[in-house]
Amino acid sequence: MTDPIDKTAIRDAATVIVVRNRLTKPSILMGQRGASAAFMPNKYVFPGGAVDAGDGDIALGADLPALDAERLAQDSTRAAPALATAAIRELWEETGQILGTPSVWDNAPAGWRGFAQRGQRPNASPLSFMFRAVTPQGRPRRFDARFFMVDADHLVTDPDDFSDAEDELSHLHWVPLQDARALDLPFITEVVLAELAANLRLDGPPPSVPFFRNDDEAHLVTRLGGRSPLGH
């Protein structure tokens, strides 16, 4: 029987870079993908994954900042709230960490009941959209991934407790930013780390967001702009 799923299709995805002690000795939360994973086996990655069909139906407890929502909407058919929701969901599933805001949430969907039981709804307000990249052609799976940065101070869970994590990532730990490139990383993760280091030196959001399109021989790179309502 022919597989009805086109595995070469590009899927929307969201990734979260959680930064701890950003003003002193920044570290980032990473884990290792399994050896049998179809996408990036054995690589150390940030929590993240594909947007699910139901992500757009989740009511956020707090919305994305206006500038980030504007930038996410550029050159995209996927609604910004669904991308933010996917990022928060993947963080919860893969690490057991909750980025939430207090709320009574009755009849939460199955994947969100851990949130609801702790009296939380997903909180997108601390997320900062900082990078976008499309997986190059020829890979077994392709994603249009949006990378968000968030400060660990916004987590409502113990940042050292990964007991609620699913088993997709192993060796979950906080990696000093200066040591991260010594790990077995995907190429795009190395690029994102360089952008992250630059962003941590800024007072406010970055002036634009890099978009690695990977849709032609030149691997076209564009910048997603947008004006900040705060004047940054």
C-alpha positions in Angstrom: 0.0 0.0 0.0 1.3 3.5 -0.9 2.0 5.6 2.1 -0.5 8.5 1.9 1.8 10.8 3.9 4.3 12.9 1.9 7.4 12.7 4.1 9.2 15.3 2.0 6.5 18.0 2.7 7.7 20.9 4.8 5.9 21.0 8.2 5.7 24.0 10.5 7.6 23.5 13.7 8.6 25.4 16.8 11.7 25.3 19.0 12.4 26.8 22.5 15.8 28.0 23.7 15.5 28.3 27.5 18.3 30.5 28.9 19.4 30.4 32.5 21.5 33.0 34.3 21.6 35.1 31.1 23.3 38.1 32.8 26.1 36.2 34.5 27.0 32.8 33.1 24.3 31.9 30.6 23.4 28.2 30.1 20.8 26.6 27.8 18.5 23.6 28.2 19.4 20.8 25.7 18.9 17.1 25.2 20.0 14.3 22.9 17.9 12.7 20.3 17.9 8.9 20.1 20.1 6.9 17.7 17.1 5.5 15.9 15.4 8.9 15.4 14.5 9.6 11.8 15.5 13.2 12.1 18.9 14.3 13.5 19.7 11.0 15.3 22.2 11.4 18.2 22.3 15.1 17.9 22.0 17.5 20.8 19.0 19.8 20.2 16.7 22.3 21.9 13.2 21.2 22.9 10.9 21.5 19.9 8.9 19.7 17.2 6.1 20.0 14.6 3.0 22.0 15.1 0.0 19.8 15.8 -3.4 20.3 14.3 -4.9 21.2 17.6 -2.4 23.8 18.6 -4.3 26.6 17.0 -7.4 25.7 19.1 -5.7 26.3 22.5 -6.6 29.5 24.2 -3.4 31.1 25.5 -3.3 32.4 29.0 -1.2 35.3 27.8 -0.4 36.3 24.2 2.9 36.8 22.3 4.4 40.3 22.3 3.0 42.3 19.4 6.4 42.6 17.7 7.0 38.9 17.8 3.5 38.1 16.5 4.1 40.6 13.6 7.4 39.0 12.7 6.0 35.5 12.8 3.2 36.6 10.4 5.7 37.7 7.8 6.0 35.3 4.8 3.9 32.7 6.7 0.6 31.0 6.5 0.7 29.6 10.0 -0.9 31.8 12.7 1.5 33.1 15.3 -0.6 31.7 18.3 -0.4 28.2 17.0 3.4 28.4 16.7 3.8 29.8 20.2 1.5 27.1 21.6 3.5 24.4 19.8 6.7 25.7 21.4 5.2 25.6 24.9 3.7 22.2 24.3 7.0 20.7 23.1 8.8 22.2 26.0 6.4 20.5 28.4 6.4 17.2 26.6 10.1 16.9 26.1 11.4 18.4 29.4 8.5 18.5 31.8 8.9 22.3 32.2 5.9 24.5 32.3 5.8 28.0 30.8 2.4 29.0 32.1 0.2 31.6 33.8 -2.3 30.8 36.6 -5.7 29.9 35.2 -8.5 27.5 35.8 -8.6 25.2 32.7 -11.5 22.8 32.6 -11.7 20.1 30.0 -8.1 20.6 28.8 -7.1 18.3 25.9 -5.1 15.2 26.8 -1.7 16.6 26.0 -2.4 19.6 28.3 -3.8 18.0 31.4 -0.6 18.3 33.2 -0.7 22.0 32.7 -4.4 22.2 33.9 -3.7 20.1 36.9 -1.1 22.6 38.1 -3.6 25.4 37.5 -1.8 26.8 34.5 -2.5 27.8 30.9 0.3 28.3 28.3 2.0 31.7 28.6 3.4 33.1 25.4 4.2 36.6 26.7 7.8 35.8 27.6 8.7 34.2 24.3 11.0 36.1 21.9 11.0 35.0 18.3 14.7 35.0 17.2 15.3 32.7 14.3 13.6 30.8 11.5 15.0 28.1 9.3 13.7 25.6 6.7 15.4 22.2 6.6 17.4 21.8 3.3 16.2 19.7 0.5 17.1 16.0 0.4 16.5 15.4 4.1 14.1 12.6 5.2 12.0 15.1 7.0 11.7 18.9 6.4 10.5 21.5 8.8 9.9 25.3 8.7 11.1 25.9 12.3 10.7 29.0 14.3 13.1 29.4 17.3 11.9 31.2 20.4 14.1 32.3 23.3 12.7 32.5 26.9 14.4 33.2 30.2 14.3 30.3 32.7 12.9 32.7 35.3 9.6 32.5 33.6 9.2 28.7 34.2 6.8 27.9 36.9 8.4 24.5 37.5 11.7 23.5 39.1 14.3 24.0 36.2 16.3 21.1 37.4 13.4 18.6 37.6 12.8 16.7 34.4 10.8 13.9 35.9 7.6 14.7 33.9 9.5 14.6 30.6 8.6 12.1 27.9 11.4 9.9 26.5 12.1 11.7 23.2 15.2 13.5 24.5 17.8 11.9 26.8 20.6 13.6 28.8 18.5 16.7 29.5 20.8 19.2 31.2 21.8 22.9 31.3 24.7 23.5 29.0 26.9 26.5 29.6 26.6 28.6 26.4 30.3 28.8 26.0 30.6 25.0 26.0 27.6 24.1 23.8 29.5 23.9 20.5 31.6 21.1 21.9 28.5 18.9 21.7 27.4 16.9 18.6 25.1 19.6 17.1 23.2 20.0 13.9 24.7 22.8 11.7 21.7 25.0 12.1 21.9 24.8 15.8 25.5 26.2 15.7 24.2 29.1 13.6 21.4 29.7 16.1 23.8 29.6 19.0 25.8 32.4 17.4 22.7 34.5 17.0 21.7 33.8 20.5 25.0 35.0 21.9 24.6 38.2 20.0 21.0 38.7 21.2 21.9 38.2 24.8 24.1 41.4 24.5 21.1 43.5 23.4 18.9 45.7 25.6 15.6 44.7 24.0 14.5 42.7 21.0 16.8 42.2 18.0 16.3 44.6 15.1 15.4 41.8 12.8 15.1 38.0 12.7 17.2 35.8 10.3 15.2 33.5 8.1 17.3 30.7 6.4 15.0 29.8 3.6 17.0 26.9 2.0 14.7 27.2 -1.0 17.2 27.7 -3.8 20.8 27.0 -4.7 22.0 30.1 -2.8 20.2 29.0 0.4 18.6 32.5 0.5 18.7 34.3 3.8 16.3 37.1 4.5 15.5 39.2 7.6 12.1 39.4 9.2 11.6 42.9 10.5 8.7 44.8 12.0 8.6 47.8 14.3 8.7 47.5 18.0 5.9 49.3 19.8 8.5 50.2 22.5 10.7 51.9 19.9 13.6 49.3 20.0 
